[in-house]
Structure formats: structure tokens, C-alpha cells
Amino acid sequence: PRRLSATFYVEWVVGVLREQAALNVMCTLDAESGALFARSAWAGDFAGRVAFADVGRRPRSFTTDRAEFLGRNGAPEAPAALGRARLADRTGELCDPCAALMTGMDLPPGGDDEVVFLLGQADSAEEARRLVRSYGEAGRAQQALEEVQAEWDRILGAVQVRTPDPALDLMLNRWLIYQTLACRVWGRTGFYQSGGAFGFRDQLQDA
């Protein structure tokens, strides 16, 4: 078998814009669940909420230091951490915040394996732990994915448009509806506008 590593990396925002929110993000390792938690120290819309990241496999290594994962002058396209066997198991409140997780696997020739990484947010640490426990198993994660796909098919298939242009049909029937609902209505964000605004003038007129 060949020894391989599965790696997960995310840059925390826990706010509106990463450039403004990064200094307020506090990263910790939750002793009970083993997940990485991130909270905002700023008393804004995200105060009190808990973002989390974990992997449903042990042992694993981790870091919440973006500089450690990327390396000096590094970039997400070629992070320095991928050249190492493990991360430093380090958390801190004064580093450039991220969540990076690495776990190993022994894969035989022609074989396959499945690793479940978790990323989410909750109202409290207790709710975050419940979500980590609930979705950490491969079978439950696959079930949740199928449920999400079925729900999006139901929503996006409610109205169908047929034109002479298949590309236009694809855009009108799925992509634009998905983008408007997921980004503007639920996420209250977009490619160039992030915030908590909600309503036609603040979001939908620009969708």
C-alpha cells in the first residue's frame, strides 16, 4: 500500500470581509469533539456563533496558522504543508486564521478510500459538537449529500424554460435561480457585495 495524505484548508472569515475580520477571529481546538472552532471577538452580527472544521478520521494533525500551512511567500495553489507528513497541531488567537487538517491513509494499487471533512457553523459550541458527531461518519455524510441534491433538484426544477439556446436554458433553469437563492436570499452576499442586508433594494435588484 502507498501512504497518502488527505488535506483540507479553509480561510476563516466569521464576518463580512476577510481583510477586515481576520484580526477578530479566535481559533481553538475543542477538547470534547476534537474539532477546530473559530469565533469572532467583535460584537457584530457573528458574535457568539461558532464556526467549525473537522475530519471524520483519526489520527489527524492540524493548524490554525495560515503562514504555517502556506509557507513563506506561499499560496493556496502550492502550499508548503503538502510537502510535510503532518501539521504542527497548533492553535492560537494572534495568527493569521485558517483551519487546516491533514490525515493519512494507506491505499493499495487500484484501491479507493473515503475521507469526510466537515465545515459549518452553529449558534453555540454545543450545537457545533452535535453537528460534528452527526455528520462525521461517511454513511451519514453521503446521505446528507443525496438529500441536498434532491432538494435542489426540487427547487430548481419547479420552473423550466425552453429556448433555442441550450446554454441559455441551463443558465435560466438552474444557475441563476441557484445563485439568487443561495447567495442573495440565504447567504446575503455576492461576488462584490457581502453583508447582512436583506430585501429587494439591498440584494435582489443587483442579483
C-alpha positions in Angstrom: 0.0 0.0 0.0 1.1 3.6 -0.7 0.9 6.1 2.2 -1.1 9.2 1.2 -2.4 12.3 2.9 -5.8 13.9 2.6 -5.7 17.6 3.4 -8.3 20.2 4.0 -7.8 24.0 4.1 -10.1 27.0 4.7 -9.5 30.6 5.5 -11.8 31.8 8.2 -13.8 35.0 7.8 -16.6 34.8 10.5 -17.6 38.2 9.4 -18.3 40.2 6.2 -14.9 40.7 4.6 -11.8 38.6 5.4 -9.5 41.6 5.2 -11.4 43.3 7.9 -12.4 40.4 10.0 -9.2 38.3 10.3 -7.8 40.2 13.3 -11.0 39.4 15.3 -11.0 35.6 14.7 -10.2 33.4 17.7 -9.2 29.8 16.8 -9.3 26.9 19.3 -9.3 23.2 19.5 -12.4 21.8 21.1 -11.3 19.2 23.6 -14.6 17.4 23.6 -15.1 16.9 19.9 -11.6 17.3 18.6 -12.8 19.9 16.0 -11.3 23.2 15.3 -13.5 26.1 16.4 -13.5 29.7 15.2 -15.3 32.6 16.9 -15.4 36.3 16.3 -14.3 38.6 19.1 -16.1 41.5 17.5 -19.6 42.2 18.9 -21.3 42.2 15.5 -23.7 40.0 13.7 -21.5 37.0 14.2 -20.8 37.4 17.9 -21.5 34.2 19.8 -21.6 32.0 16.8 -19.2 29.1 16.3 -17.7 28.0 13.0 -16.1 24.6 13.0 -13.9 22.3 10.8 -13.0 18.7 11.4 -12.2 15.4 9.7 -14.0 12.2 10.4 -10.8 10.2 10.8 -8.2 9.8 13.5 -5.3 10.3 13.9 -5.0 13.7 12.2 -2.9 16.8 12.5 -4.0 20.4 12.3 -3.0 24.1 12.4 -4.9 27.3 12.5 -1.9 29.3 11.4 -2.2 30.3 7.7 1.5 31.1 7.4 2.4 27.6 8.6 0.2 25.9 6.0 1.1 28.1 3.1 4.7 28.7 3.9 6.8 31.9 3.4 5.6 33.6 0.2 3.3 30.6 -0.3 -0.1 30.4 -2.0 -3.1 28.1 -1.8 -2.2 26.7 -5.2 1.1 25.2 -3.8 1.1 25.3 0.0 4.3 24.3 1.8 2.4 22.0 4.1 1.8 19.5 1.3 5.5 18.7 1.4 5.3 17.5 5.0 3.9 14.4 6.7 1.9 16.3 9.3 1.0 19.7 10.6 2.1 21.3 13.9 -1.1 20.8 15.9 -1.1 24.5 16.7 -3.9 26.9 17.5 -3.7 30.5 18.5 -5.6 33.8 18.7 -2.9 36.1 17.2 -2.1 34.2 14.0 -3.5 34.8 10.5 -6.5 32.5 10.9 -7.3 29.4 8.9 -8.3 25.8 9.5 -6.0 23.1 8.0 -6.4 19.4 8.7 -4.3 16.5 7.5 -4.9 12.8 7.8 -3.2 9.8 6.4 -4.3 6.7 4.5 -2.7 3.5 3.2 -4.1 3.0 -0.3 -3.3 -0.2 -2.2 -2.8 -0.2 -6.0 -6.2 0.2 -7.6 -7.8 0.8 -4.3 -10.0 3.7 -3.1 -10.9 5.3 0.2 -13.2 7.9 1.5 -12.4 10.8 4.0 -15.1 13.1 5.3 -14.2 16.7 6.1 -16.7 18.9 8.0 -17.2 22.6 7.7 -20.0 24.5 9.2 -21.3 27.0 11.8 -23.7 26.9 14.7 -25.3 29.1 17.3 -23.3 27.6 20.1 -20.4 25.2 20.9 -22.9 22.5 22.0 -24.7 22.7 18.6 -21.4 22.6 16.8 -20.4 19.4 18.6 -23.7 17.8 17.8 -23.2 18.6 14.1 -19.7 17.2 14.2 -20.9 14.0 15.8 -23.9 13.7 13.4 -22.1 14.2 10.1 -18.7 12.8 10.9 -19.5 9.3 9.6 -19.1 8.5 5.9 -22.6 7.0 5.6 -24.3 10.0 7.1 -22.4 12.4 5.0 -23.4 10.6 1.8 -27.0 10.5 2.9 -26.9 14.3 3.6 -25.4 14.9 0.2 -28.1 13.0 -1.5 -30.8 14.8 0.5 -29.3 18.2 -0.5 -29.1 17.2 -4.2 -32.7 16.0 -4.1 -33.9 19.3 -2.5 -32.0 21.4 -5.1 -33.5 19.4 -7.9 -37.0 20.0 -6.5 -36.4 23.8 -6.1 -34.6 24.3 -9.4 -37.0 22.1 -11.4 -40.1 23.9 -10.3 -40.0 26.2 -13.4 -38.4 25.2 -16.7 -37.6 27.4 -19.7 -37.0 26.1 -23.2 -35.3 28.3 -25.8 -33.3 27.6 -29.0 -30.1 28.1 -27.0 -29.2 25.2 -24.6 -26.6 27.4 -22.8 -29.3 29.9 -22.0 -31.6 27.2 -20.9 -29.0 25.9 -18.4 -28.4 29.4 -17.1 -32.1 30.3 -16.7 -33.3 26.9 -15.3 -30.6 26.2 -12.7 -27.7 28.6 -12.4 -29.4 32.0 -12.0 -32.1 30.6 -9.7 -29.5 28.8 -7.5 -27.2 31.9 -7.4 -30.1 34.2 -6.5 -31.5 32.0 -3.8 -28.2 30.7 -2.2 -26.2 33.8 -2.5 -28.5 36.7 -2.3 -31.5 35.5 -0.3 -30.0 32.9 2.1 -26.3 34.0 2.1 -27.0 37.7 1.7 -23.8 38.0 -0.3 -22.4 38.1 -3.8 -19.2 38.4 -5.8 -18.7 42.1 -5.0 -21.2 42.7 -2.1 -21.1 40.9 1.3 -23.2 41.9 4.2 -26.3 41.3 6.3 -28.6 43.3 4.1 -31.9 41.7 3.2 -34.6 42.9 0.8 -35.2 43.8 -2.8 -33.2 47.1 -2.8 -30.3 45.7 -0.8 -29.9 42.4 -2.6 -32.3 41.2 -5.3 -32.2 44.3 -7.5 -28.5 43.5 -8.1 -28.8 39.7 -8.5 
